Amino acid sequence: MRFDGVTTTTEEPVYEADGKTQATQQTVRYEELLSLGIFCERLERSDLAARVTALEAKSTAATATTSTASTTA
């Protein structure tokens, strides 16, 4: 509703089936939900990058140990 250039909203209470108990209504702010999703994705990605780096280091160390053992034998 618009009145003298000011926007006003009217909120009607929402009741449960019994008609007496007022229901709770919750909303989602999609901008905040999206930023939370992006944050979680970055955490997961950094965790995966750390795991890949650790596995590559382990693989390199194992390959170096194997090649050293083959040349000495």
C-alpha positions in Angstrom: 0.0 0.0 0.0 1.3 3.4 -0.9 0.5 6.5 1.1 2.1 10.0 0.5 5.2 8.4 -1.1 5.8 6.0 1.7 5.4 2.3 1.3 3.7 0.6 4.1 3.0 -3.1 4.6 0.3 -4.8 6.7 1.1 -8.0 8.4 -1.8 -10.4 9.1 -1.2 -13.0 11.9 -1.2 -16.6 10.7 -3.0 -19.1 13.0 -2.7 -22.8 13.4 -5.7 -25.1 12.6 -7.2 -24.5 16.0 -7.6 -20.8 15.2 -6.1 -19.7 18.5 -2.4 -20.4 18.3 -0.4 -18.0 16.3 1.9 -19.8 13.8 5.6 -19.1 13.5 6.7 -18.0 10.1 10.3 -18.0 9.0 11.9 -16.7 5.9 15.2 -17.2 4.1 17.5 -14.4 3.0 18.8 -15.9 -0.2 21.8 -13.5 -0.4 23.0 -14.8 3.0 22.4 -18.4 2.1 24.3 -18.0 -1.2 27.3 -16.4 0.6 27.2 -19.3 3.1 27.2 -21.8 0.3 30.2 -20.0 -1.4 32.1 -20.0 1.9 31.5 -23.7 2.4 32.6 -24.5 -1.1 35.8 -22.6 -0.6 36.5 -24.4 2.6 35.9 -27.8 0.9 38.1 -26.8 -2.1 41.0 -25.7 0.1 40.7 -29.0 2.1 40.8 -31.0 -1.1 43.7 -29.0 -2.4 45.6 -29.7 0.8 44.8 -33.4 0.6 46.0 -33.5 -3.1 49.2 -31.8 -2.1 49.8 -34.2 0.7 49.2 -37.2 -1.6 51.5 -35.8 -4.3 54.2 -35.4 -1.7 53.7 -38.9 -0.4 53.7 -40.3 -4.0 56.9 -38.4 -4.9 58.6 -39.6 -1.7 57.6 -43.2 -2.4 58.8 -43.0 -6.0 62.1 -41.5 -4.9 62.5 -44.3 -2.3 61.7 -47.0 -4.9 64.1 -45.6 -7.5 66.9 -45.3 -4.9 66.3 -48.9 -3.8 66.4 -50.1 -7.4 69.7 -48.4 -8.3 71.4 -49.6 -5.1 70.3 -53.2 -5.6 
